[in-house]
């Protein structure tokens, strides 16, 4: 990790740099804000005691980095305004090097979690991009039971609801052991995403309903047939993506093939691969509303 130190007290800057080097950090020292602004680093360790220099432009330029203030005392000029401009934190001189490293590593870990979370959100948006939802998530309240013929549709709705409610979503698959303990631990901060109600026996369902009283949760039922004492939503779609181990009916297979490959092959070739005539293919398009978008 590279650290730029902006400090006009050279002895202090060298002392900090030497101690950081002992912990395997790379450092560069500058007494000029203008010079430091030309350097790219992970952390900017900025003294707010720089007479005649305006350090706010540096903070604004590197607000997506870790700008850590070194202050002699706390007031609006040394801490308040710099934090508003984008600095991440401050440390009061004199300080222990261990405390400085703790602050540096804390922000680094926080940024890593942010980037990881951004990747997961982008990946999930990509993964579920072709799953259409007829229901507007913002109009739904918890708790909620989702009866669906397609688990991915329920997954997408649960993720969208979680973004609206801004709570922590806890995955609780009912086909795996330990689900009772996970439900018991749910609190006001956590929303339980409980999947595959159809996997439980009737006696187990009654036990589940008792555990869920007073909890905030989303419960999915892939059979679409199980009655519960909670508010429910039926979510059905014809845009299913089938798993490799799932057995399809002939009609489901034809719909899946046409929907998946209709833009890759012309109808002549598509009907030939399905072993049906072009007329039959046209009739199936009409029946299942699988027309190409222009």
C-alpha positions in Angstrom: 0.0 0.0 0.0 1.4 3.4 -1.0 1.1 6.4 1.4 1.8 10.0 0.5 2.7 12.1 3.6 2.0 15.9 3.3 3.7 17.5 6.3 5.9 20.6 6.6 7.7 19.4 9.7 10.3 17.3 8.0 11.5 15.4 11.1 8.0 14.4 12.0 7.3 13.3 8.4 10.5 11.2 8.3 9.7 9.6 11.7 6.2 8.6 10.5 7.5 7.3 7.2 10.2 5.2 9.0 7.7 3.6 11.3 5.3 2.9 8.4 8.1 1.3 6.5 8.7 -1.1 9.4 5.1 -2.3 8.7 5.8 -2.7 4.9 4.1 0.4 3.7 5.6 2.4 0.8 5.8 6.2 1.6 6.6 9.5 -0.1 7.0 12.8 1.7 6.0 16.2 0.5 5.8 19.6 2.1 3.8 21.1 -0.8 0.1 20.3 -1.4 0.6 21.2 -5.1 3.3 18.6 -5.5 1.4 15.9 -3.6 -1.6 16.4 -5.8 0.5 15.1 -8.8 1.1 11.8 -7.0 -1.1 8.7 -7.1 -1.4 6.7 -3.9 -3.8 4.6 -1.8 -3.6 6.9 1.3 -2.9 10.6 1.7 -1.7 11.4 5.2 -2.4 15.2 5.3 -1.3 17.6 8.0 -3.8 20.5 8.5 -1.0 22.7 9.8 0.3 24.0 6.5 0.6 27.8 6.7 -0.2 29.6 3.5 -1.4 26.4 1.7 -5.0 25.4 0.8 -5.3 21.7 1.2 -9.0 21.4 0.4 -8.4 20.9 -3.4 -6.3 17.8 -2.6 -9.1 16.4 -0.5 -11.6 17.0 -3.2 -9.4 15.5 -5.9 -8.8 12.3 -3.9 -12.1 11.9 -2.1 -12.4 8.4 -3.5 -9.1 7.5 -1.8 -8.3 7.5 1.9 -7.4 11.0 3.0 -6.5 10.9 6.7 -6.0 14.2 8.5 -3.2 14.8 11.0 -4.4 17.6 13.4 -2.9 19.5 16.3 -6.4 20.4 17.6 -10.0 19.9 16.6 -12.1 22.7 15.1 -14.1 23.5 12.0 -11.0 24.5 9.9 -8.9 21.5 10.8 -11.6 18.8 10.9 -15.1 20.0 10.1 -14.6 21.5 6.7 -12.0 18.8 5.5 -14.4 16.0 6.4 -17.2 17.7 4.5 -14.8 18.1 1.5 -14.2 14.3 1.5 -11.5 13.4 4.0 -12.2 10.0 5.6 -11.0 10.4 9.2 -8.5 12.3 11.4 -5.9 11.6 14.0 -4.7 14.0 16.7 -0.9 14.6 17.1 0.9 13.2 18.8 -0.3 9.7 18.1 0.7 6.1 18.3 1.7 4.5 15.0 -0.5 1.5 15.8 -3.5 3.8 16.0 -2.6 5.3 12.6 -2.2 1.9 11.0 -5.5 0.8 12.5 -7.3 3.7 10.9 -5.5 3.1 7.5 -6.4 -0.6 7.5 -9.9 -0.1 8.7 -10.7 2.2 5.7 -8.9 -0.2 3.3 -11.0 -3.1 4.5 -14.1 -0.9 4.3 -13.3 0.0 0.7 -12.7 -3.7 -0.2 -16.1 -4.6 1.2 -17.7 -1.8 -0.8 -16.0 -3.0 -4.0 -17.0 -6.6 -3.3 -20.6 -5.6 -2.6 -20.7 -3.5 -5.8 -19.4 -6.6 -7.8 -22.1 -8.9 -6.3 -24.9 -6.4 -7.0 -23.7 -6.0 -10.6 -23.4 -9.7 -11.1 -26.8 -10.4 -9.6 -28.4 -7.7 -11.8 -26.8 -9.4 -14.8 -27.8 -12.9 -13.7 -31.4 -11.9 -13.2 -31.7 -9.4 -16.1 -34.0 -11.6 -18.2 -36.4 -12.4 -15.3 -39.4 -10.2 -15.7 -41.4 -9.2 -12.6 -45.1 -8.2 -13.0 -45.3 -6.8 -9.4 -43.9 -3.4 -8.3 -41.7 -4.2 -5.3 -42.1 -0.8 -3.5 -45.8 -1.6 -3.0 -45.2 -4.8 -1.0 -44.9 -5.1 2.7 -43.3 -7.7 5.0 -43.8 -10.4 6.0 -44.6 -11.9 2.6 -45.1 -15.4 1.2 -44.3 -15.8 -2.5 -46.0 -18.6 -4.4 -44.1 -19.1 -7.6 -43.4 -21.5 -10.4 -39.9 -20.1 -10.8 -37.5 -19.7 -7.9 -35.3 -17.2 -9.7 -38.3 -14.8 -10.0 -38.8 -15.0 -6.2 -35.0 -14.4 -5.7 -35.1 -11.3 -7.9 -38.1 -9.9 -6.0 -36.5 -10.6 -2.7 -33.3 -8.8 -3.7 -35.3 -5.8 -4.9 -37.3 -5.7 -1.7 -34.1 -5.8 0.4 -32.8 -2.8 -1.4 -36.0 -0.9 -0.6 -36.1 -1.9 3.1 -32.3 -1.6 3.5 -32.0 -4.3 6.0 -29.7 -7.3 6.1 -31.0 -10.2 4.2 -30.4 -13.6 5.8 -30.7 -16.7 3.5 -32.4 -19.6 5.2 -32.9 -22.6 2.9 -35.5 -25.0 4.5 -34.0 -28.0 2.8 -30.8 -27.6 4.8 -30.3 -28.3 8.6 -30.1 -25.5 11.1 -33.0 -23.4 9.7 -34.8 -23.3 13.0 -31.7 -21.8 14.8 -31.3 -19.2 12.0 -34.9 -18.1 12.3 -34.7 -17.8 16.0 -31.7 -15.4 15.6 -33.6 -13.0 13.3 -34.0 -9.5 14.8 -35.3 -6.1 13.7 -32.1 -5.5 11.6 -32.4 -8.8 9.7 -34.9 -10.0 7.1 -35.1 -13.7 6.7 -35.2 -15.0 3.1 -36.6 -18.4 3.7 -36.8 -20.7 0.6 -38.6 -23.9 -0.5 -41.5 -24.2 1.9 -42.6 -27.2 -0.1 -39.6 -29.2 1.2 -41.2 -29.4 4.7 -43.7 -31.9 6.0 -47.0 -30.5 7.4 -45.9 -30.9 11.0 -42.7 -29.0 10.3 -44.6 -26.2 8.6 -46.6 -25.6 11.7 -43.4 -25.4 13.7 -42.1 -22.9 11.1 -45.1 -20.7 11.3 -44.8 -20.5 15.1 -41.2 -19.5 14.8 -42.0 -16.8 12.3 -44.5 -14.9 14.5 -43.3 -11.3 14.9 -40.4 -11.8 12.5 -39.8 -9.9 9.2 -39.3 -12.4 6.4 -39.9 -13.4 2.8 -40.9 -17.1 2.4 -41.1 -18.9 -0.9 -43.3 -21.8 -2.0 -42.3 -23.3 -5.4 -45.3 -25.6 -5.4 -47.8 -22.7 -5.4 -50.2 -24.8 -3.4 -49.4 -24.4 0.3 -51.6 -22.2 2.4 -50.0 -20.1 5.2 -51.3 -17.7 7.8 -49.2 -14.8 6.3 -49.9 -12.3 3.5 -49.0 -13.9 0.1 -48.3 -13.1 -3.5 -48.5 -15.4 -6.5 -45.7 -14.9 -8.9 -45.8 -16.9 -12.1 -43.8 -16.5 -15.3 -43.5 -18.2 -18.6 -39.9 -17.0 -19.0 -38.3 -19.8 -17.1 -34.7 -20.9 -17.4 -34.5 -24.6 -16.7 -31.9 -26.4 -14.7 -30.0 -29.3 -16.3 -31.6 -31.9 -14.0 -35.2 -30.7 -14.6 -37.5 -32.8 -16.8 -39.6 -30.7 -19.2 -42.8 -31.4 -20.9 -42.8 -31.3 -24.7 -44.6 -27.9 -24.7 -42.1 -26.5 -22.1 -39.2 -27.8 -24.2 -40.5 -26.2 -27.4 -41.1 -22.9 -25.6 -37.7 -22.9 -24.1 -35.9 -23.7 -27.4 -37.9 -21.1 -29.4 -37.4 -18.4 -26.7 -33.7 -19.1 -26.4 -32.7 -19.5 -30.0 -35.2 -17.5 -32.1 -32.7 -14.7 -32.7 -29.8 -17.1 -33.4 -31.5 -19.3 -36.1 -34.1 -18.4 -38.8 -37.5 -20.1 -38.5 -36.6 -22.6 -41.3 -33.6 -24.0 -39.4 -35.3 -23.7 -36.0 -38.3 -25.8 -37.1 -36.0 -28.3 -38.6 -34.0 -28.7 -35.3 -37.3 -29.1 -33.4 -38.5 -31.7 -35.9 -41.7 -29.8 -36.8 -42.9 -27.9 -39.8 -42.7 -24.1 -40.2 -46.5 -23.9 -40.0 -46.4 -25.8 -36.7 -43.7 -23.5 -35.4 -45.8 -20.5 -36.3 -48.9 -22.0 -34.6 -46.8 -22.6 -31.4 -45.5 -19.0 -31.6 -49.1 -17.7 -31.7 -50.2 -20.1 -28.9 -47.4 -19.1 -26.5 -47.0 -15.5 -27.7 -43.4 -16.1 -28.7 -43.1 -13.5 -31.5 -39.8 -11.9 -32.3 -39.3 -8.3 -31.3 -38.6 -6.0 -34.2 
